[in-house]
Amino acid sequence: MSQIHFVGAGQMAEAIIRAALSRKAVSARDITLADIDPERITRLRERYQLSSTHSEIDALAAADYIVIGVRPQDDIDGVARHIGQYASPQATIISIIAGVTLERLATLFGATRPIVRMIPNTLTDTGYGYSGVVFNQQVEAEPLMPFLESFGKVMLLEERLIDAFTGFAVAGINYVYYFIESLADAGVLSGLSRPQATKVVWENLVGGVEMLKISDKHPRQLMDINNSPAGVGINGLYELNNSDFAAGLQRSVMTAVRRTTELSGH
């Protein structure tokens, strides 16, 4: 298995570690950590039984993959200099730093360095959800993919689509959670208990997705099957259409995309 070193041991790094260990894509002895908070490193080492005894410098020198999860406002230049001093020239950089382009990463880490820019999703424990990934030409994808796919599905993108992907796909789970909460509230409003309403919403959500997969039909086709003339369902949809639901959702996504673009300085 590959040696993986994390620079920055925040919540996203922990989620990646937890999922990768759970799916046996990496061994606990092959994960090393660096963070400005030594207590954070101690907690994660204990929590996930990370057994490597490498010093930070030795960990960098041994790493096949270096996952950088520092904040955009941190001293990225200093981090890059430190990595460049000790890491193998063949080690692949995997950046999950928001808004930092491949061009900037190549300036920081060298034009010949294999570099991955990744926007991970937050569904790491489930195996669902897409992370957006861009490779530079030096990356060998085949040996890297088992690690990347251990914490979700991977969508290879042109870098110009990263902002749209972030505002739509990564932020998109917010809309799903919001929809579930709102629909369950509607069930309670109509007289069901909270547990009853929640179970119904979950089953409808999972079942609806499964029906789309196995039927290979457009959502509108399945809605047509579910709605008889002047029936209950079509009356409910009529009222939902009056609420501007679809346009409101689309405006929300576009606002998130615009904010992503602002933060990345594009």
C-alpha positions in Angstrom: 0.0 0.0 0.0 1.0 3.6 -0.5 2.4 5.9 2.1 0.1 8.9 2.6 1.0 12.0 4.5 -1.6 14.6 5.5 -0.5 18.2 5.9 -3.4 19.7 7.8 -5.4 17.3 10.0 -8.8 19.1 10.0 -12.3 17.7 9.7 -12.0 16.9 5.9 -8.7 15.1 6.4 -10.2 13.0 9.2 -13.2 12.1 7.1 -10.9 10.9 4.3 -8.7 8.9 6.7 -11.8 7.3 8.3 -13.3 6.3 5.0 -10.0 5.1 3.5 -9.3 2.9 6.5 -12.8 1.6 6.6 -12.5 0.4 3.0 -9.0 -0.9 3.5 -7.6 1.4 0.7 -4.8 2.2 3.1 -3.3 0.8 6.2 -3.1 2.7 9.5 0.6 2.2 9.6 1.0 4.0 6.3 -0.8 7.2 7.3 1.2 10.1 8.8 0.0 13.6 9.9 1.2 17.1 10.3 -0.8 19.9 11.8 -0.1 23.2 13.7 -2.0 21.7 16.6 -0.1 18.8 18.1 -3.0 17.7 20.2 -5.1 17.2 17.1 -2.4 14.8 15.7 -2.4 12.9 19.0 -6.2 12.6 19.0 -6.3 11.3 15.4 -3.4 8.9 16.0 -5.2 7.4 19.0 -8.6 7.4 17.4 -7.5 5.6 14.2 -4.6 3.7 15.7 -2.1 5.3 13.3 1.1 3.4 14.2 3.8 5.0 12.1 6.8 6.2 14.1 8.2 8.4 11.4 9.2 11.9 12.2 7.6 14.6 10.1 10.6 15.0 7.9 10.9 11.2 7.5 7.2 11.0 6.8 7.5 13.5 4.0 10.5 11.7 2.5 8.6 8.4 2.5 5.3 9.6 1.3 3.9 8.5 -2.1 0.9 10.9 -1.8 0.8 14.2 0.2 -2.7 15.5 0.9 -2.7 19.2 1.6 -5.7 20.3 3.6 -4.6 23.7 5.0 -6.8 26.8 4.7 -6.5 29.2 1.8 -5.5 32.0 4.1 -2.7 29.9 5.7 1.0 30.2 4.7 0.7 28.0 1.6 4.0 29.3 0.3 5.8 28.2 3.5 4.0 24.8 3.4 5.2 24.3 -0.2 8.8 25.2 0.6 8.8 22.7 3.5 7.4 20.0 1.4 9.8 20.7 -1.5 12.7 20.5 0.8 12.0 17.0 2.1 9.5 15.2 -0.1 10.5 12.9 -3.0 10.3 14.5 -6.4 8.0 11.7 -7.4 5.5 12.2 -4.6 2.1 13.3 -5.8 0.5 16.4 -4.3 -3.2 16.1 -3.6 -4.6 19.6 -2.9 -8.0 20.0 -1.3 -7.4 23.7 -0.7 -10.4 25.7 -2.0 -9.6 28.2 -4.8 -6.0 27.2 -5.5 -5.6 26.4 -9.2 -3.3 23.8 -10.8 -1.3 26.7 -12.2 -0.6 28.1 -8.8 0.1 24.7 -7.3 2.7 24.1 -10.1 4.3 27.4 -9.3 4.5 26.4 -5.6 5.5 22.7 -6.0 7.3 22.7 -9.4 6.1 22.1 -13.0 7.4 18.5 -13.1 5.6 17.5 -9.9 2.5 15.2 -10.2 -0.4 17.4 -8.8 -4.0 16.6 -8.2 -6.6 19.3 -7.4 -9.5 17.9 -5.6 -12.9 19.2 -4.3 -14.0 16.4 -1.9 -17.7 15.9 -1.0 -18.8 15.4 2.6 -20.5 12.0 2.1 -17.2 10.2 2.6 -18.5 7.6 5.1 -21.2 6.5 2.7 -19.3 5.8 -0.5 -21.8 8.1 -2.3 -21.4 11.5 -3.7 -18.8 12.8 -6.2 -15.5 14.5 -5.6 -14.4 16.8 -8.4 -10.8 16.0 -9.5 -8.3 17.6 -11.9 -5.0 16.0 -12.8 -1.9 17.6 -14.3 -0.1 15.7 -17.0 2.4 14.1 -14.6 -0.1 12.2 -12.5 -0.3 8.4 -12.9 -4.0 7.9 -12.3 -4.3 4.1 -12.1 -2.4 3.6 -8.8 -4.0 6.7 -7.3 -7.6 5.9 -8.0 -8.2 3.2 -5.3 -7.3 5.8 -2.7 -9.4 8.6 -4.2 -12.4 6.3 -4.7 -12.2 5.0 -1.1 -14.1 8.1 0.2 -16.6 8.5 -2.6 -17.0 8.5 -6.3 -14.6 10.5 -8.5 -15.6 12.8 -11.4 -12.7 13.8 -13.6 -13.2 17.4 -14.7 -11.7 20.2 -16.8 -10.5 22.7 -14.3 -12.8 25.4 -15.8 -15.7 23.4 -14.3 -14.4 23.3 -10.7 -16.3 26.3 -9.5 -19.5 25.1 -11.0 -18.9 21.6 -9.5 -18.3 23.1 -6.0 -21.4 25.3 -6.0 -23.6 22.6 -7.5 -22.3 19.2 -6.5 -20.5 19.7 -3.2 -22.9 22.3 -1.9 -25.8 20.2 -3.4 -26.2 17.9 -0.4 -27.4 21.0 1.5 -30.5 21.1 -0.7 -31.2 17.4 -0.2 -31.0 17.8 3.6 -33.2 20.9 3.4 -35.7 19.1 1.2 -35.9 16.1 3.5 -36.4 18.3 6.6 -39.1 20.4 4.8 -41.0 17.3 3.5 -40.9 15.6 6.9 -42.3 18.8 8.4 -45.1 18.6 5.9 -45.9 15.1 7.0 -46.0 16.2 10.6 -48.3 19.2 9.6 -50.6 16.7 7.9 -50.9 14.6 11.1 -48.1 11.9 11.0 -45.7 11.7 13.9 -42.1 12.9 13.3 -40.7 9.3 13.1 -43.4 8.2 10.7 -42.9 11.2 8.4 -39.1 10.9 8.4 -39.3 7.2 7.5 -41.6 7.9 4.7 -39.4 10.7 3.3 -36.3 8.5 3.5 -37.9 5.6 1.7 -39.4 7.8 -1.0 -36.0 9.5 -1.6 -34.0 6.3 -1.8 -36.8 4.5 -3.7 -37.2 7.4 -6.2 -33.5 7.3 -7.0 -33.6 3.6 -7.5 -36.6 3.8 -9.8 -34.8 6.3 -11.9 -31.8 4.0 -12.2 -33.7 0.8 -13.0 -36.3 2.3 -15.3 -33.9 4.6 -17.1 -36.8 7.1 -17.4 -36.8 10.9 -17.1 -38.2 12.1 -13.8 -41.1 13.7 -15.7 -42.0 10.3 -17.1 -42.2 8.7 -13.6 -44.2 11.7 -12.3 -46.7 11.1 -15.2 -47.1 7.5 -14.1 -47.7 8.6 -10.5 -50.4 11.2 -11.3 -53.9 10.4 -12.5 -56.0 13.1 -14.1 -57.3 15.6 -11.5 -55.8 13.3 -8.8 -54.1 13.9 -5.5 -50.6 14.0 -6.9 -51.1 16.4 -9.7 -52.9 18.8 -7.4 -50.0 18.8 -5.1 -47.6 19.4 -7.9 -49.7 22.3 -9.1 -49.3 24.0 -5.8 -45.6 23.2 -5.7 -45.2 24.9 -9.1 -47.0 28.0 -7.8 -44.3 28.2 -5.0 -41.5 28.8 -7.6 -39.7 25.8 -6.2 -37.7 24.9 -9.3 -36.5 28.4 -10.0 -35.8 29.0 -6.4 -33.6 25.9 -6.2 -31.8 26.9 -9.4 -31.2 30.5 -8.1 -29.7 29.0 -4.9 -27.3 26.8 -6.9 -26.2 29.7 -9.1 -25.6 31.9 -6.0 -23.4 29.2 -4.6 -21.5 28.9 -7.8 -21.0 32.7 -7.9 -19.7 32.7 -4.3 -17.3 29.9 -5.2 -15.9 32.0 -8.0 -15.6 35.0 -5.8 -13.6 33.0 -3.2 -11.3 31.5 -5.8 -10.6 35.0 -7.2 -11.7 34.1 -10.8 
